[in-house]
Amino acid sequence: MKAKFQVVGEGSADLMSWDEFKARFWLRFISPPMVQSLREVLKVAPRLRGLAGPFYNGEQDGLPVVRYESWAVYEALSN
């Protein structure tokens, strides 16, 4: 997948390639989101058990950034 991934609230919030993201979080993959997003990258990004997202988080180096957040971070940013 041509995107960068970021998980906030689960240790480091560094950007990861698809391979790094998959190696670290594949056991938490649930399924692709069941929502019709306008952004193609979010249509195929997996949902992760225990995390909010996927969310679009802009672009870096010409690639979209897909962001996930712990529920604690999501709640803090939503208030």
C-alpha positions in Angstrom: 0.0 0.0 0.0 1.4 3.4 -0.9 0.9 5.3 2.3 2.6 6.1 5.6 1.1 5.0 8.9 1.1 6.6 12.3 -0.3 5.2 15.6 -0.6 7.8 18.3 -0.9 6.8 22.0 0.8 3.4 21.6 4.4 4.4 22.2 6.2 6.2 19.4 4.1 8.2 17.0 6.7 7.9 14.2 5.6 7.4 10.7 5.9 3.9 9.4 5.9 2.2 5.9 3.2 -0.3 5.1 5.7 -3.2 5.8 6.7 -1.7 9.2 3.0 -1.0 10.1 1.9 -4.5 9.1 4.8 -6.2 11.0 4.0 -4.3 14.2 0.2 -4.3 14.2 -1.0 -7.2 11.9 -2.4 -9.2 14.9 -4.8 -6.3 15.6 -6.2 -6.1 12.0 -9.9 -6.5 12.1 -11.1 -5.6 8.6 -11.2 -2.7 6.1 -13.5 0.0 7.4 -17.2 -0.3 6.3 -17.5 3.3 5.4 -17.5 5.0 2.0 -14.7 7.5 2.4 -13.8 10.0 -0.2 -10.2 9.1 0.1 -9.1 5.8 -1.6 -6.4 5.2 1.0 -9.0 5.0 3.8 -11.2 2.6 1.9 -8.5 -0.1 2.0 -6.7 0.8 5.3 -7.5 -1.8 8.0 -9.3 -1.1 11.2 -7.3 -2.1 14.3 -8.6 -3.7 17.4 -8.4 -1.3 20.4 -7.6 1.8 18.3 -9.7 4.6 16.7 -9.3 5.1 13.0 -8.2 5.0 10.3 -8.1 8.8 9.8 -6.5 10.8 7.0 -3.6 12.9 8.4 -2.4 14.8 5.4 0.6 13.9 3.2 4.3 13.5 3.7 6.8 13.0 0.9 3.9 12.8 -1.6 2.3 9.9 0.3 -0.9 10.0 2.3 -0.6 9.5 6.0 -3.1 7.2 7.7 -3.4 7.9 11.4 -4.7 5.7 14.2 -5.2 6.8 17.9 -5.5 5.1 21.2 -9.0 5.7 22.6 -7.5 7.9 25.3 -5.8 10.2 22.7 -9.0 10.2 20.6 -11.1 11.3 23.7 -8.6 14.0 24.6 -8.5 15.4 21.1 -12.3 15.2 20.7 -13.0 17.4 23.7 
